[in-house]
Amino acid sequence: MNVHVVSQNTTIIESEKIPSKELDLVDLFNIFTQNKIHEDSIEIENRKAHFALLPNLGYAGQTGIQAGVGGNLTYLGSDNPNQKISNVLYSAMYCQYHQFISIVQGNLWSKNNEYNIVTDWRYLKFPQKDYGMGTLTTLDNEHLIDYSYLRLYQTILKQVASNLFVGIGYNLDYHWNINEIPTSPPQTTDFYRYTNGDKDKTTTSSGITLNFLYDNRLNSINPEGGFYANIIGRSNLTYLGSEENWQSILIDVRKYFKVSQRSKNILAIWTYNTFTFGENAPYLDLPNTGGDEFSNSGRGYIQSRFRGRNMLYLEGEYRFRILKNDFLGGVVFANAESLSEWNDNSFEKIAPAVGAGLRIKMNKHSRTNASIDYGFGLDSRNRGLFLNLGECF
């Protein structure tokens, strides 16, 4: 997701309270314009909510330039020093390639972290580039699939031990008006073979999830350390409206290492793996590049560049300060992915990518950065610019 948001409030304060040791984009606006639209204190520690609704501009390889509005809300549910930051994001964007995206995502923590409520609601109107199944596909396989998409994911988890949560959820993936755009010259695509030539179709995946979460990070937007592990088992059932009985397991693990006690630099490791079982999952619900919650996996490749029944993914990123006031930072990263092949469901090839990026402090209260990354994939045609709000993982 590509959202650029600055948190602010309308309190007018005296100029001697600005700046502090840390600066964000609004602080700089205050300094250079002598306007006081933003109180310079870490108010989020006093349970104060920070909200903004601002124009938003972004870019992604699958959509091109995006323009719209974005909203961001962060707050703490208690004064407990171990209270995790709650965060809600909203964005509505119209894209260069005539796509529309509307997303509401929330990660809410109740008082003393007793409950965690996770929301992911989306409406998308696309055409989308697709390249077939497996990691052996090439860019010459490119074709377009047009569709509308409604995604409703809702989960509630209960803390059963320190930082350990167990919960249940409901996931709905509903695609309609699915239409593969004919290629020139004509080709028989993996989409055509997988769907048995059904060009105009509606697909539904409706299932219950069982969730196991360990998360000792205080700030999921920009972790300074800690460990995160999320295992989700999903069972899609026809009696819930799913067109097939199929299951999946998602394993999402992240670890953050402080380089030293005197440094704010972080080494972050991420592995994201999805496996499907049972009857065939709908083609557009199969694991794919950028198919994670915030569409951040596989920097260096366009979203949905690789697709398959199963996916293995690993990434490492080094995050460092450029300025001592934390306004500017940088990252270098490397990732590798493999999607199972069409014929025998085996992993035949690894697709690596590397890149670097810049971080601009948008909101020092929640440590939210604007991310500007450039990634390089296997060849000169697999590369691109990736803009985002917050860290990629």
C-alpha positions, 0 to 999 in steps of 0.5 A: 500500500502506498499512503503518505500521511503526516500526523498533526493537530490544531493546537497553537503553541509557543515557538520556543517549544520547537524544535526538539531533538527529533524532527519530522516533516511537520516540525520542518514546516513549522520552522520554515513557515513559522506556523504552529500546527503541531505540538512538539511533544511525545503526546502519544505516550499520554494516550493522545490520538494523532489523526490526519486526513491528507492528500496522498500520492504514491507509485507502484509498478502494478498501478503506476502513479496513484493519487487520492486521500489517506488517513492515519490514526495512532493511539495508546489504549493505556498508560502501561509502559508495555502498551502496544501502539494501535494504528488505523490506516485508510486510503482511497486512490485512483491509479494511472492504469485506470484502477481504483483502490480503497483500503481500511486496515487496523491493528488495535490493541485493547487496554494492557494488550489483552485483546488484539483486533486486526482488520483488513477491508479492501475494494479494488477495481483493476486490470492487473498484469499477470505472468503465469504460475511458478518462478520459471515464467518470463516477462514475455508471458505478460497479459492482463486480467481485469476484475473487481475485488472485495476483501473482508478479513476480520480477526480477534486474538486473546492474550494467553501468556506474555506477548502470546495470542490465540484467536479466530477470524473470518476471511472473504475473498470475492472476485467478480467480472473476471476477464482475461484480456486477449493477448497479441499474438494469442497465447494459452496462458496459465490462467486459461488452463487453470480456470479451464477457459472460463473467461468471465467468472466470479470466484469466492473464497470464504473461510474461518481462520485459526491464529497464533501470534507472538509479538513483543514489539511495542511499535509495529509501524517501525520496530526498534527490536523484538520478535514477531511470529504469526501462524494462520491456518485458513479453511475455506468451506463450501457451506460458508459460500466458498466455491471450493473446499481448500485450506492454507497455512501462512507462516510470517516471522520477523526478527529485529536486531539492534546493532549496538546499544549506542546505535539506532541502526537495525538489522531486520529479517523477514520470512513469509511462507504460504502453502495451499492444500485440498481442492484448487484455490481460485487463481487470483487467491493463489500466493503471489509476489506482493500478496502480503498484507501491505503488498511489500514482499518482492521489492525488485519485482512488479506485484504478482510477478510470480504466482503459485500454489505455494510460496517461500520468501526471505528478506533482510534489511539494514536500517540506518540513520543519516541525520542525528535528528532522525529526519532522514534515514536509509536502508539496504535490502536483499530478498529471495522468493520461490513460487511452486511450478504449475506441473508438479508443484515443485520449487525449481528456481529462486528469484533474488532482488537487491536494493536501497532506499531513503526514509523521511520521518513523517510522524515522530510520535509513531515513528512513521517514515515515508519509504522510497526504495529502488529494487533490482531483480534478476534482469534489467527489466525486473526493477522499479521504484517502490513508495510506501508509508512505514517500514516494509516489515 
